[in-house]
């Protein structure tokens, strides 16, 4: 029985994609990498694919944080600061639950990210519900599908 983890999305099955791992015993986050070479021009943003999806219990979330070196080494920031990957994002019909990062280049030079380059960290976390929460609606779409 699977509890939580990562899988490669179908369109990257034949590519050289590695599942996220922790680098040290004390690391909290699993390193996420670029699924393909990407160029981000100055003063623009780009969706950066990871080629992976995450599964977890209904009462957990995967929080995705940018690696600290992105800003001071590459002049990149993650536009939504912390990405929230809900449990029902997994295998959604729009994009199979692929985790994407929206990165903005605030520098004066284009930035090249290479396939396999580590760009973010993912942390699985439990979350709590308020009294009386009886939400039953399931996700039907992918990125940004729960509303404005």
Buried (B, 14 or more C-beta within 10 A) or exposed (E): EEEEBBBBBEEBEEEEBEEBEEEEEEEEBBBBBBBBEBEBEEEEBBEBBBBBBBBBEEEBBBBBBBBEEBBEEBBBBBEEEEBEBBBBBBEBEBBBBBBBBBBBBBBEEEBEBEBEBBBBBBBBEEEEEEEEEEEEEEBEEBBEBEEE
